Amino acid sequence: MKALMTICGLLFISFGYSQEIKPTAEEIAPDTYKVKYYHDNGKIMHEGNYVDGKSNGLWKSYDENGNLIAEGSFKDGKKEGLWNFYKGEEVSSVSYNTNSIAEIKKFYTNHLAVK
């Protein structure tokens, strides 16, 4: 749990820091923008949608090498539903209910492989 909270904290704290590469935004519908935030090396850090100025729909986060480290959905700016956090062969699945953690499950991908 402590490690998961650290990952979550580091992941979303990064939104507040200034970057050398400016985020991009593309209007895909009225008041709806697809945005991308970038690491200093030019690779995507976060991508998702804003609707009426709030995070909405699927968001994904990547490390500096381009590896997916988190994915989940927002609804009206709040985490909602299932979020997955990836660290090596470990996957932490966190269920959110109106931005509050409802349940956490941990999986190891090497245990899921079919032989």
N, C-alpha and C positions, 0 to 999 in steps of 0.2 A: 504494500500500500504506500509506504514511504517513497519507494522508487517511482511509483506511478505518479504520485503527487509532484515529485521533482520534475519528471518528464513533462507533465501538464503545465507546470509553472514556467519551465524554460521555453516550452513551445509557444505559449501565449504572451509571455513577457516580451518576446522578440518583436511583437507588433508595435510596441511603444518606442523602440530605438530607431534613430535615424539611420538611413542607409545611403550608400553611395549611388546605387541604382534606384531610380524612382519607380514606384509601383505603376502598373499600367491598368487602364480601365476601358472597357468597351461596352457601350450601351447596347443591350440586346433586346430591350423592350422599354416602354416608358417607365422611368424611375427604377430600372433594373440594370445593373452593371456587373459584368464578369470582370473580376480583378485578379491581378497577379502581383505578389510581392517577391522580391529577389534577394538572394544572398549576394555578398560583395563579389563573388566569383561569376555572377551572371546567371546562375542556376535558380530555378523557381524555389522559393521558400514556402509560400502559401498561395493557394488559388481557390476561389469560390465566388459567390454572388452576393451583392448587396441589393436589397429591395427597400425602397424608401429610406435609405441610409442605415439599414440594419442588415447584419449577416443573415442570409437565408439560404436554405438548401445545402447541398453537399460541399464541404470544404476539405481540402487535402493539404498536408504539410510534408515537406521533404527536407532531408539533411543536405549539407553542402555538396555531397556527391550525387545528388539526384534520387536517392533512395526514399521511398515512401515511408514516413515515420508515424503518420496519424491521418485518420479520415473519419468524418462524421458529419452530422447535419445540424444546422441551426434553424430555429424558427423564431422569427421576430427578434433576432439578436441573442437568443438563448440556446444553449446546447440542448438537443432533443434527440431521443432515441439512442441507438447503438453507436458508439465511437470505438474504433480500434486503434491501439497504439502499438507500434512494431519496434522491437529491439532485438536484432539478430534473429534467432529462432523462436523468440518469445513474443506472444501476442497477448496484450491485455485488452479485454473487451469490457467497456464500461457503458452501462445503461444509464441514461440521463432522463429525468422527468422534470421539465421546466427548469433546466440549469442546475438541478441537484442530482448528485449521484444516487442512483437507486440500487445498483448492483455492479459488482466487479467479478470478472472471471479471467483466469489466466490459462493460456494454452501454449504448447510448444509444438512448432510446426514439424519437427522431426518425429514427433509421436503421431502425427496425423497422416503420414505417408502410407500408402497402400503397398504392400509387398507382394 
